Amino acid sequence: MSTGREPLDRQDRGPVAEAPADAAIACLREGRGERHEGRVFSSDLSVDEAILLKEVGYEPRGLVMASAIYHVGYTFTGLGQSSEITTLSEAMAQARNEVTHRLIADCRQVGGDGVVGVRLTIDMFEPARHLMEFVAIGTAVAGGPGALPRRQRRPFTSDLSGQDFYLLQRAGYEPLGLVMGSCVYRVGRQGLGQWMGRQGQNVELVPFTQAFYQARELAMERLQSQARQLGAEGVVGVTTTERGHAWGSRAIEFFALGTAVRLSGEEHRNLRPTMAVPLDDPLPATDPRAIRGG
């Protein structure tokens, strides 16, 4: 079982990633027009994003998506101990890696060189909250500066917006792939005497604070480890989430996600930003009495 420490775009799972839905993929390909000329693409890009990606040489190929429904179990540890629940950390990492591999396989089906604007979501099934659906969705694109023949380059994945992706390319950087780190941590229970002693007091819950710090450190360490294995110079657009899922109030997951990048040319290219004044900002609501001094 994967611990989440392997970079997504270095794991080549071959036909395994495409196995679960041959019939569904065939339907999607038919719907996307892959079996006739004059294919029409679908996309969740905004107009601005589509135009900016076109400016740096990318053509949208179609909306791609993948999902996997997992039974996420629970491992009981000592009630008084605060520690990582390793089996849950591995399960969450494995599920997200699986849907990302299937997303890459779907990208290949539509002739894409990468997927931009990737969104990873988790939905729980009621009342069986131990069942979770992991979903990945984004827009497959082809081309780009210095694009290699498709067989020589594994499709990249990125959660950057079209605007951020455009600036990244203009500055001379290339995306290497999504990197992520996950840690499920359990906060140990304290004795009855300690619990009673805090009633009616404003006091920091030190075990919870320490657990959150430790979970963050482990998750960020795993994210950075994936980036190093991809040969990245850094990770941009990092987002972090904390969630309890179905494991009770004392079990939390800290999850970090970002796009690993590196400089594709000899040096960073300076950009000259221009001032833009948006015309669609909401007008502030001002009380007329404040203007008159009332």
Stockholm file with secondary structure:
# STOCKHOLM 1.0

chainA/1-294         MSTGREPLDRQDRGPVAEAPADAAIACLREGRGERHEGRVFSSDLSVDEAILLKEVGYEPRGLVMASAIYHVGYTFTGLGQSSEITTLSEAMAQARNEVTHRLIADCRQVGGDGVVGVRLTIDMFEPARHLMEFVAIGTAVAGGPGALPRRQRRPFTSDLSGQDFYLLQRAGYEPLGLVMGSCVYRVGRQGLGQWMGRQGQNVELVPFTQAFYQARELAMERLQSQARQLGAEGVVGVTTTERGHAWGSRAIEFFALGTAVRLSGEEHRNLRPTMAVPLDDPLPATDPRAIRGG
#=GR chainA/1-294 SS CCCSCSCGGGCCCGGGGGGGGHHHHHHHHHHHTTTSSSCCCCCCCCHHHHHHHHHTTEEEEEEEEEEEEEECCCCCCCTTCCEECHHHHHHHHHHHHHHHHHHHHHHHHTTCSEEEEEEEEEEECSSCTTEEEEEEEEEEEEECTTCCCGGGSCCEECCCCHHHHHHHHHTTEEEEEEEEEEEEEECCCCCHHHHHHHTTCCCCCHHHHHHHHHHHHHHHHHHHHHHHHTTCSEEEEEEEEEECTTSCTTEEEEEEEEEEEEECSSSCCCCCCCCCCCSCCCCCCCCHHHHHTC
#=GC SS_cons         CCCSCSCGGGCCCGGGGGGGGHHHHHHHHHHHTTTSSSCCCCCCCCHHHHHHHHHTTEEEEEEEEEEEEEECCCCCCCTTCCEECHHHHHHHHHHHHHHHHHHHHHHHHTTCSEEEEEEEEEEECSSCTTEEEEEEEEEEEEECTTCCCGGGSCCEECCCCHHHHHHHHHTTEEEEEEEEEEEEEECCCCCHHHHHHHTTCCCCCHHHHHHHHHHHHHHHHHHHHHHHHTTCSEEEEEEEEEECTTSCTTEEEEEEEEEEEEECSSSCCCCCCCCCCCSCCCCCCCCHHHHHTC
//
